[in-house]
Amino acid sequence: MTDASPLPAQQRAVLLPRFGGPEVLEIARRPWPQPVDDEVLVRVSAASVNPVDLNTRRGAFPMVTAEMLPIVLGRDLAGTIELVGTRAHDMLSHGDRVFAHIGFDRGAQAEYVVVKAVELVAMPNGLNFVEAAAVPLAAITAWQGLFDQGGLTAGQRVLIHGAAGGVGHLAVQIAKARGATVLATASAGDLAFVRGLGADVAIDYKGQPFEELVGEVDLVLGLVGGDTQTRSVAVVKPGGMLVSTVDLSDETTAAAKTRGVRVPGRWHAEPNAAQLGEIADLISAGKIRPVVAETFPLDQVKAAHERQGRGQVRGKIVLTVD
Ligand SMILES: NC(=O)c1ccc[n+]([C@@H]2O[C@H](COP(=O)([O-])OP(=O)(O)OC[C@H]3O[C@@H](n4cnc5c(N)ncnc54)[C@H](OP(=O)(O)O)[C@@H]3O)[C@@H](O)[C@H]2O)c1
């Protein structure tokens, strides 16, 4: 380990001691973790709130069971490298500004977080810490959904449901940057926002059935489930794909089989620094930009969960840590 500097004996972190409503969340004092090998210790400036945090808190995220509690919440962050593990210091230095999507074995909503070198990249030009923290999990989900799962290529038509939300607002911009025609659904009040992100067509999901407006598409990126998911099968070309970030219903799977639409099974976005680097390049080039709807100090994480849970969030909610 290198670059030791005075650190507090303890740090604050968002702890989930048991499943329940926002009231179960605690701001706990914990020892700061020690980076080893290819890890670094990041002093976190901002960490985003994602729907997975709310699902985890409720006990509705299958990868976190009651026996695993207590855990620190949070999957992505932006901050400054404080300490560098012995095998990481060729590439990374004390003071580097980085952002990261971290594995399920750690939580990002803390003052200090150990991050593996393969999970982080340098922050893109032109973003502050709050904006940078809004990016990693949502943008990597969009990237893996559009390209790894969905095989989207330039010139294809993609329908993105939930286009004004955390994943959707980045998916619209990434798909456009890669030369796709983007059709998008959102609430009526978000249609101008979604068009401003680059969507070629924006549809009020409560106002008119999207099937009447989109024609055939090569890919649906579904960020909502239920009836919307099942109805989406009918607008995908036979041989095309429906990629969902939420579980597929039996109805959707059956309809897809009948129509010859390919549907990947359950998948979770995985940390991937190479992809995050490509996303950072698009941000630095001015091709995509995260939108932060609201910020909350770390100590007000309960209010942040309540806000995220009410919906109608344009872009992302971010916790500020210092
Ligand atoms: N598998 C994975 O690895 C992975 C990764 C990230 C996220 N996810 C999941 O993906 C989903 C989306 O995540 P997110 O961060 O983008 O959530 P989000 O920020 O809450 O965005 C969801 C968006 O969907 C809109 N919406 C709701 N019902 C709709 C409908 N019937 N048609 C069209 N749009 C609708 C909402 O608009 P209004 O609020 O205006 O109604 C909101 O803008 C969540 O369920 C999350 O858990 C999965």
The ligand as an ORCA input file, in Angstrom:
! r2SCAN-3c Opt
* xyz 0 1
  N     -30.883     -6.127    -14.472
  C     -30.072     -5.143    -14.107
  O     -28.854     -5.309    -14.046
  C     -30.645     -3.793    -13.791
  C     -29.794     -2.692    -13.709
  C     -30.354     -1.437    -13.492
  C     -31.716     -1.301    -13.324
  N     -32.506     -2.407    -13.345
  C     -33.966     -2.275    -13.204
  O     -34.424     -1.545    -14.323
  C     -35.517     -0.735    -13.959
  C     -35.257      0.699    -14.389
  O     -34.198      1.244    -13.639
  P     -34.018      2.832    -13.592
  O     -32.881      3.111    -12.714
  O     -34.031      3.399    -14.942
  O     -35.394      3.227    -12.830
  P     -36.121      4.636    -12.764
  O     -35.106      5.729    -12.708
  O     -37.133      4.524    -11.688
  O     -36.860      4.787    -14.173
  C     -37.979      4.047    -14.542
  C     -38.770      4.900    -15.537
  O     -39.829      4.118    -16.090
  C     -40.937      4.979    -16.296
  N     -42.130      4.148    -16.418
  C     -42.888      3.601    -15.432
  N     -43.890      2.873    -15.972
  C     -43.754      2.956    -17.316
  C     -44.471      2.414    -18.423
  N     -45.525      1.629    -18.259
  N     -44.036      2.699    -19.679
  C     -42.955      3.478    -19.884
  N     -42.234      4.036    -18.871
  C     -42.632      3.775    -17.607
  C     -40.898      5.886    -15.094
  O     -41.607      7.067    -15.387
  P     -42.574      7.769    -14.310
  O     -41.862      7.695    -12.983
  O     -42.735      9.134    -14.844
  O     -43.837      6.948    -14.338
  C     -39.401      6.129    -14.926
  O     -38.984      7.292    -15.645
  C     -35.701     -0.915    -12.450
  O     -36.727     -1.853    -12.229
  C     -34.376     -1.464    -11.994
  O     -34.504     -2.242    -10.824
  C     -32.005     -3.646    -13.576
*
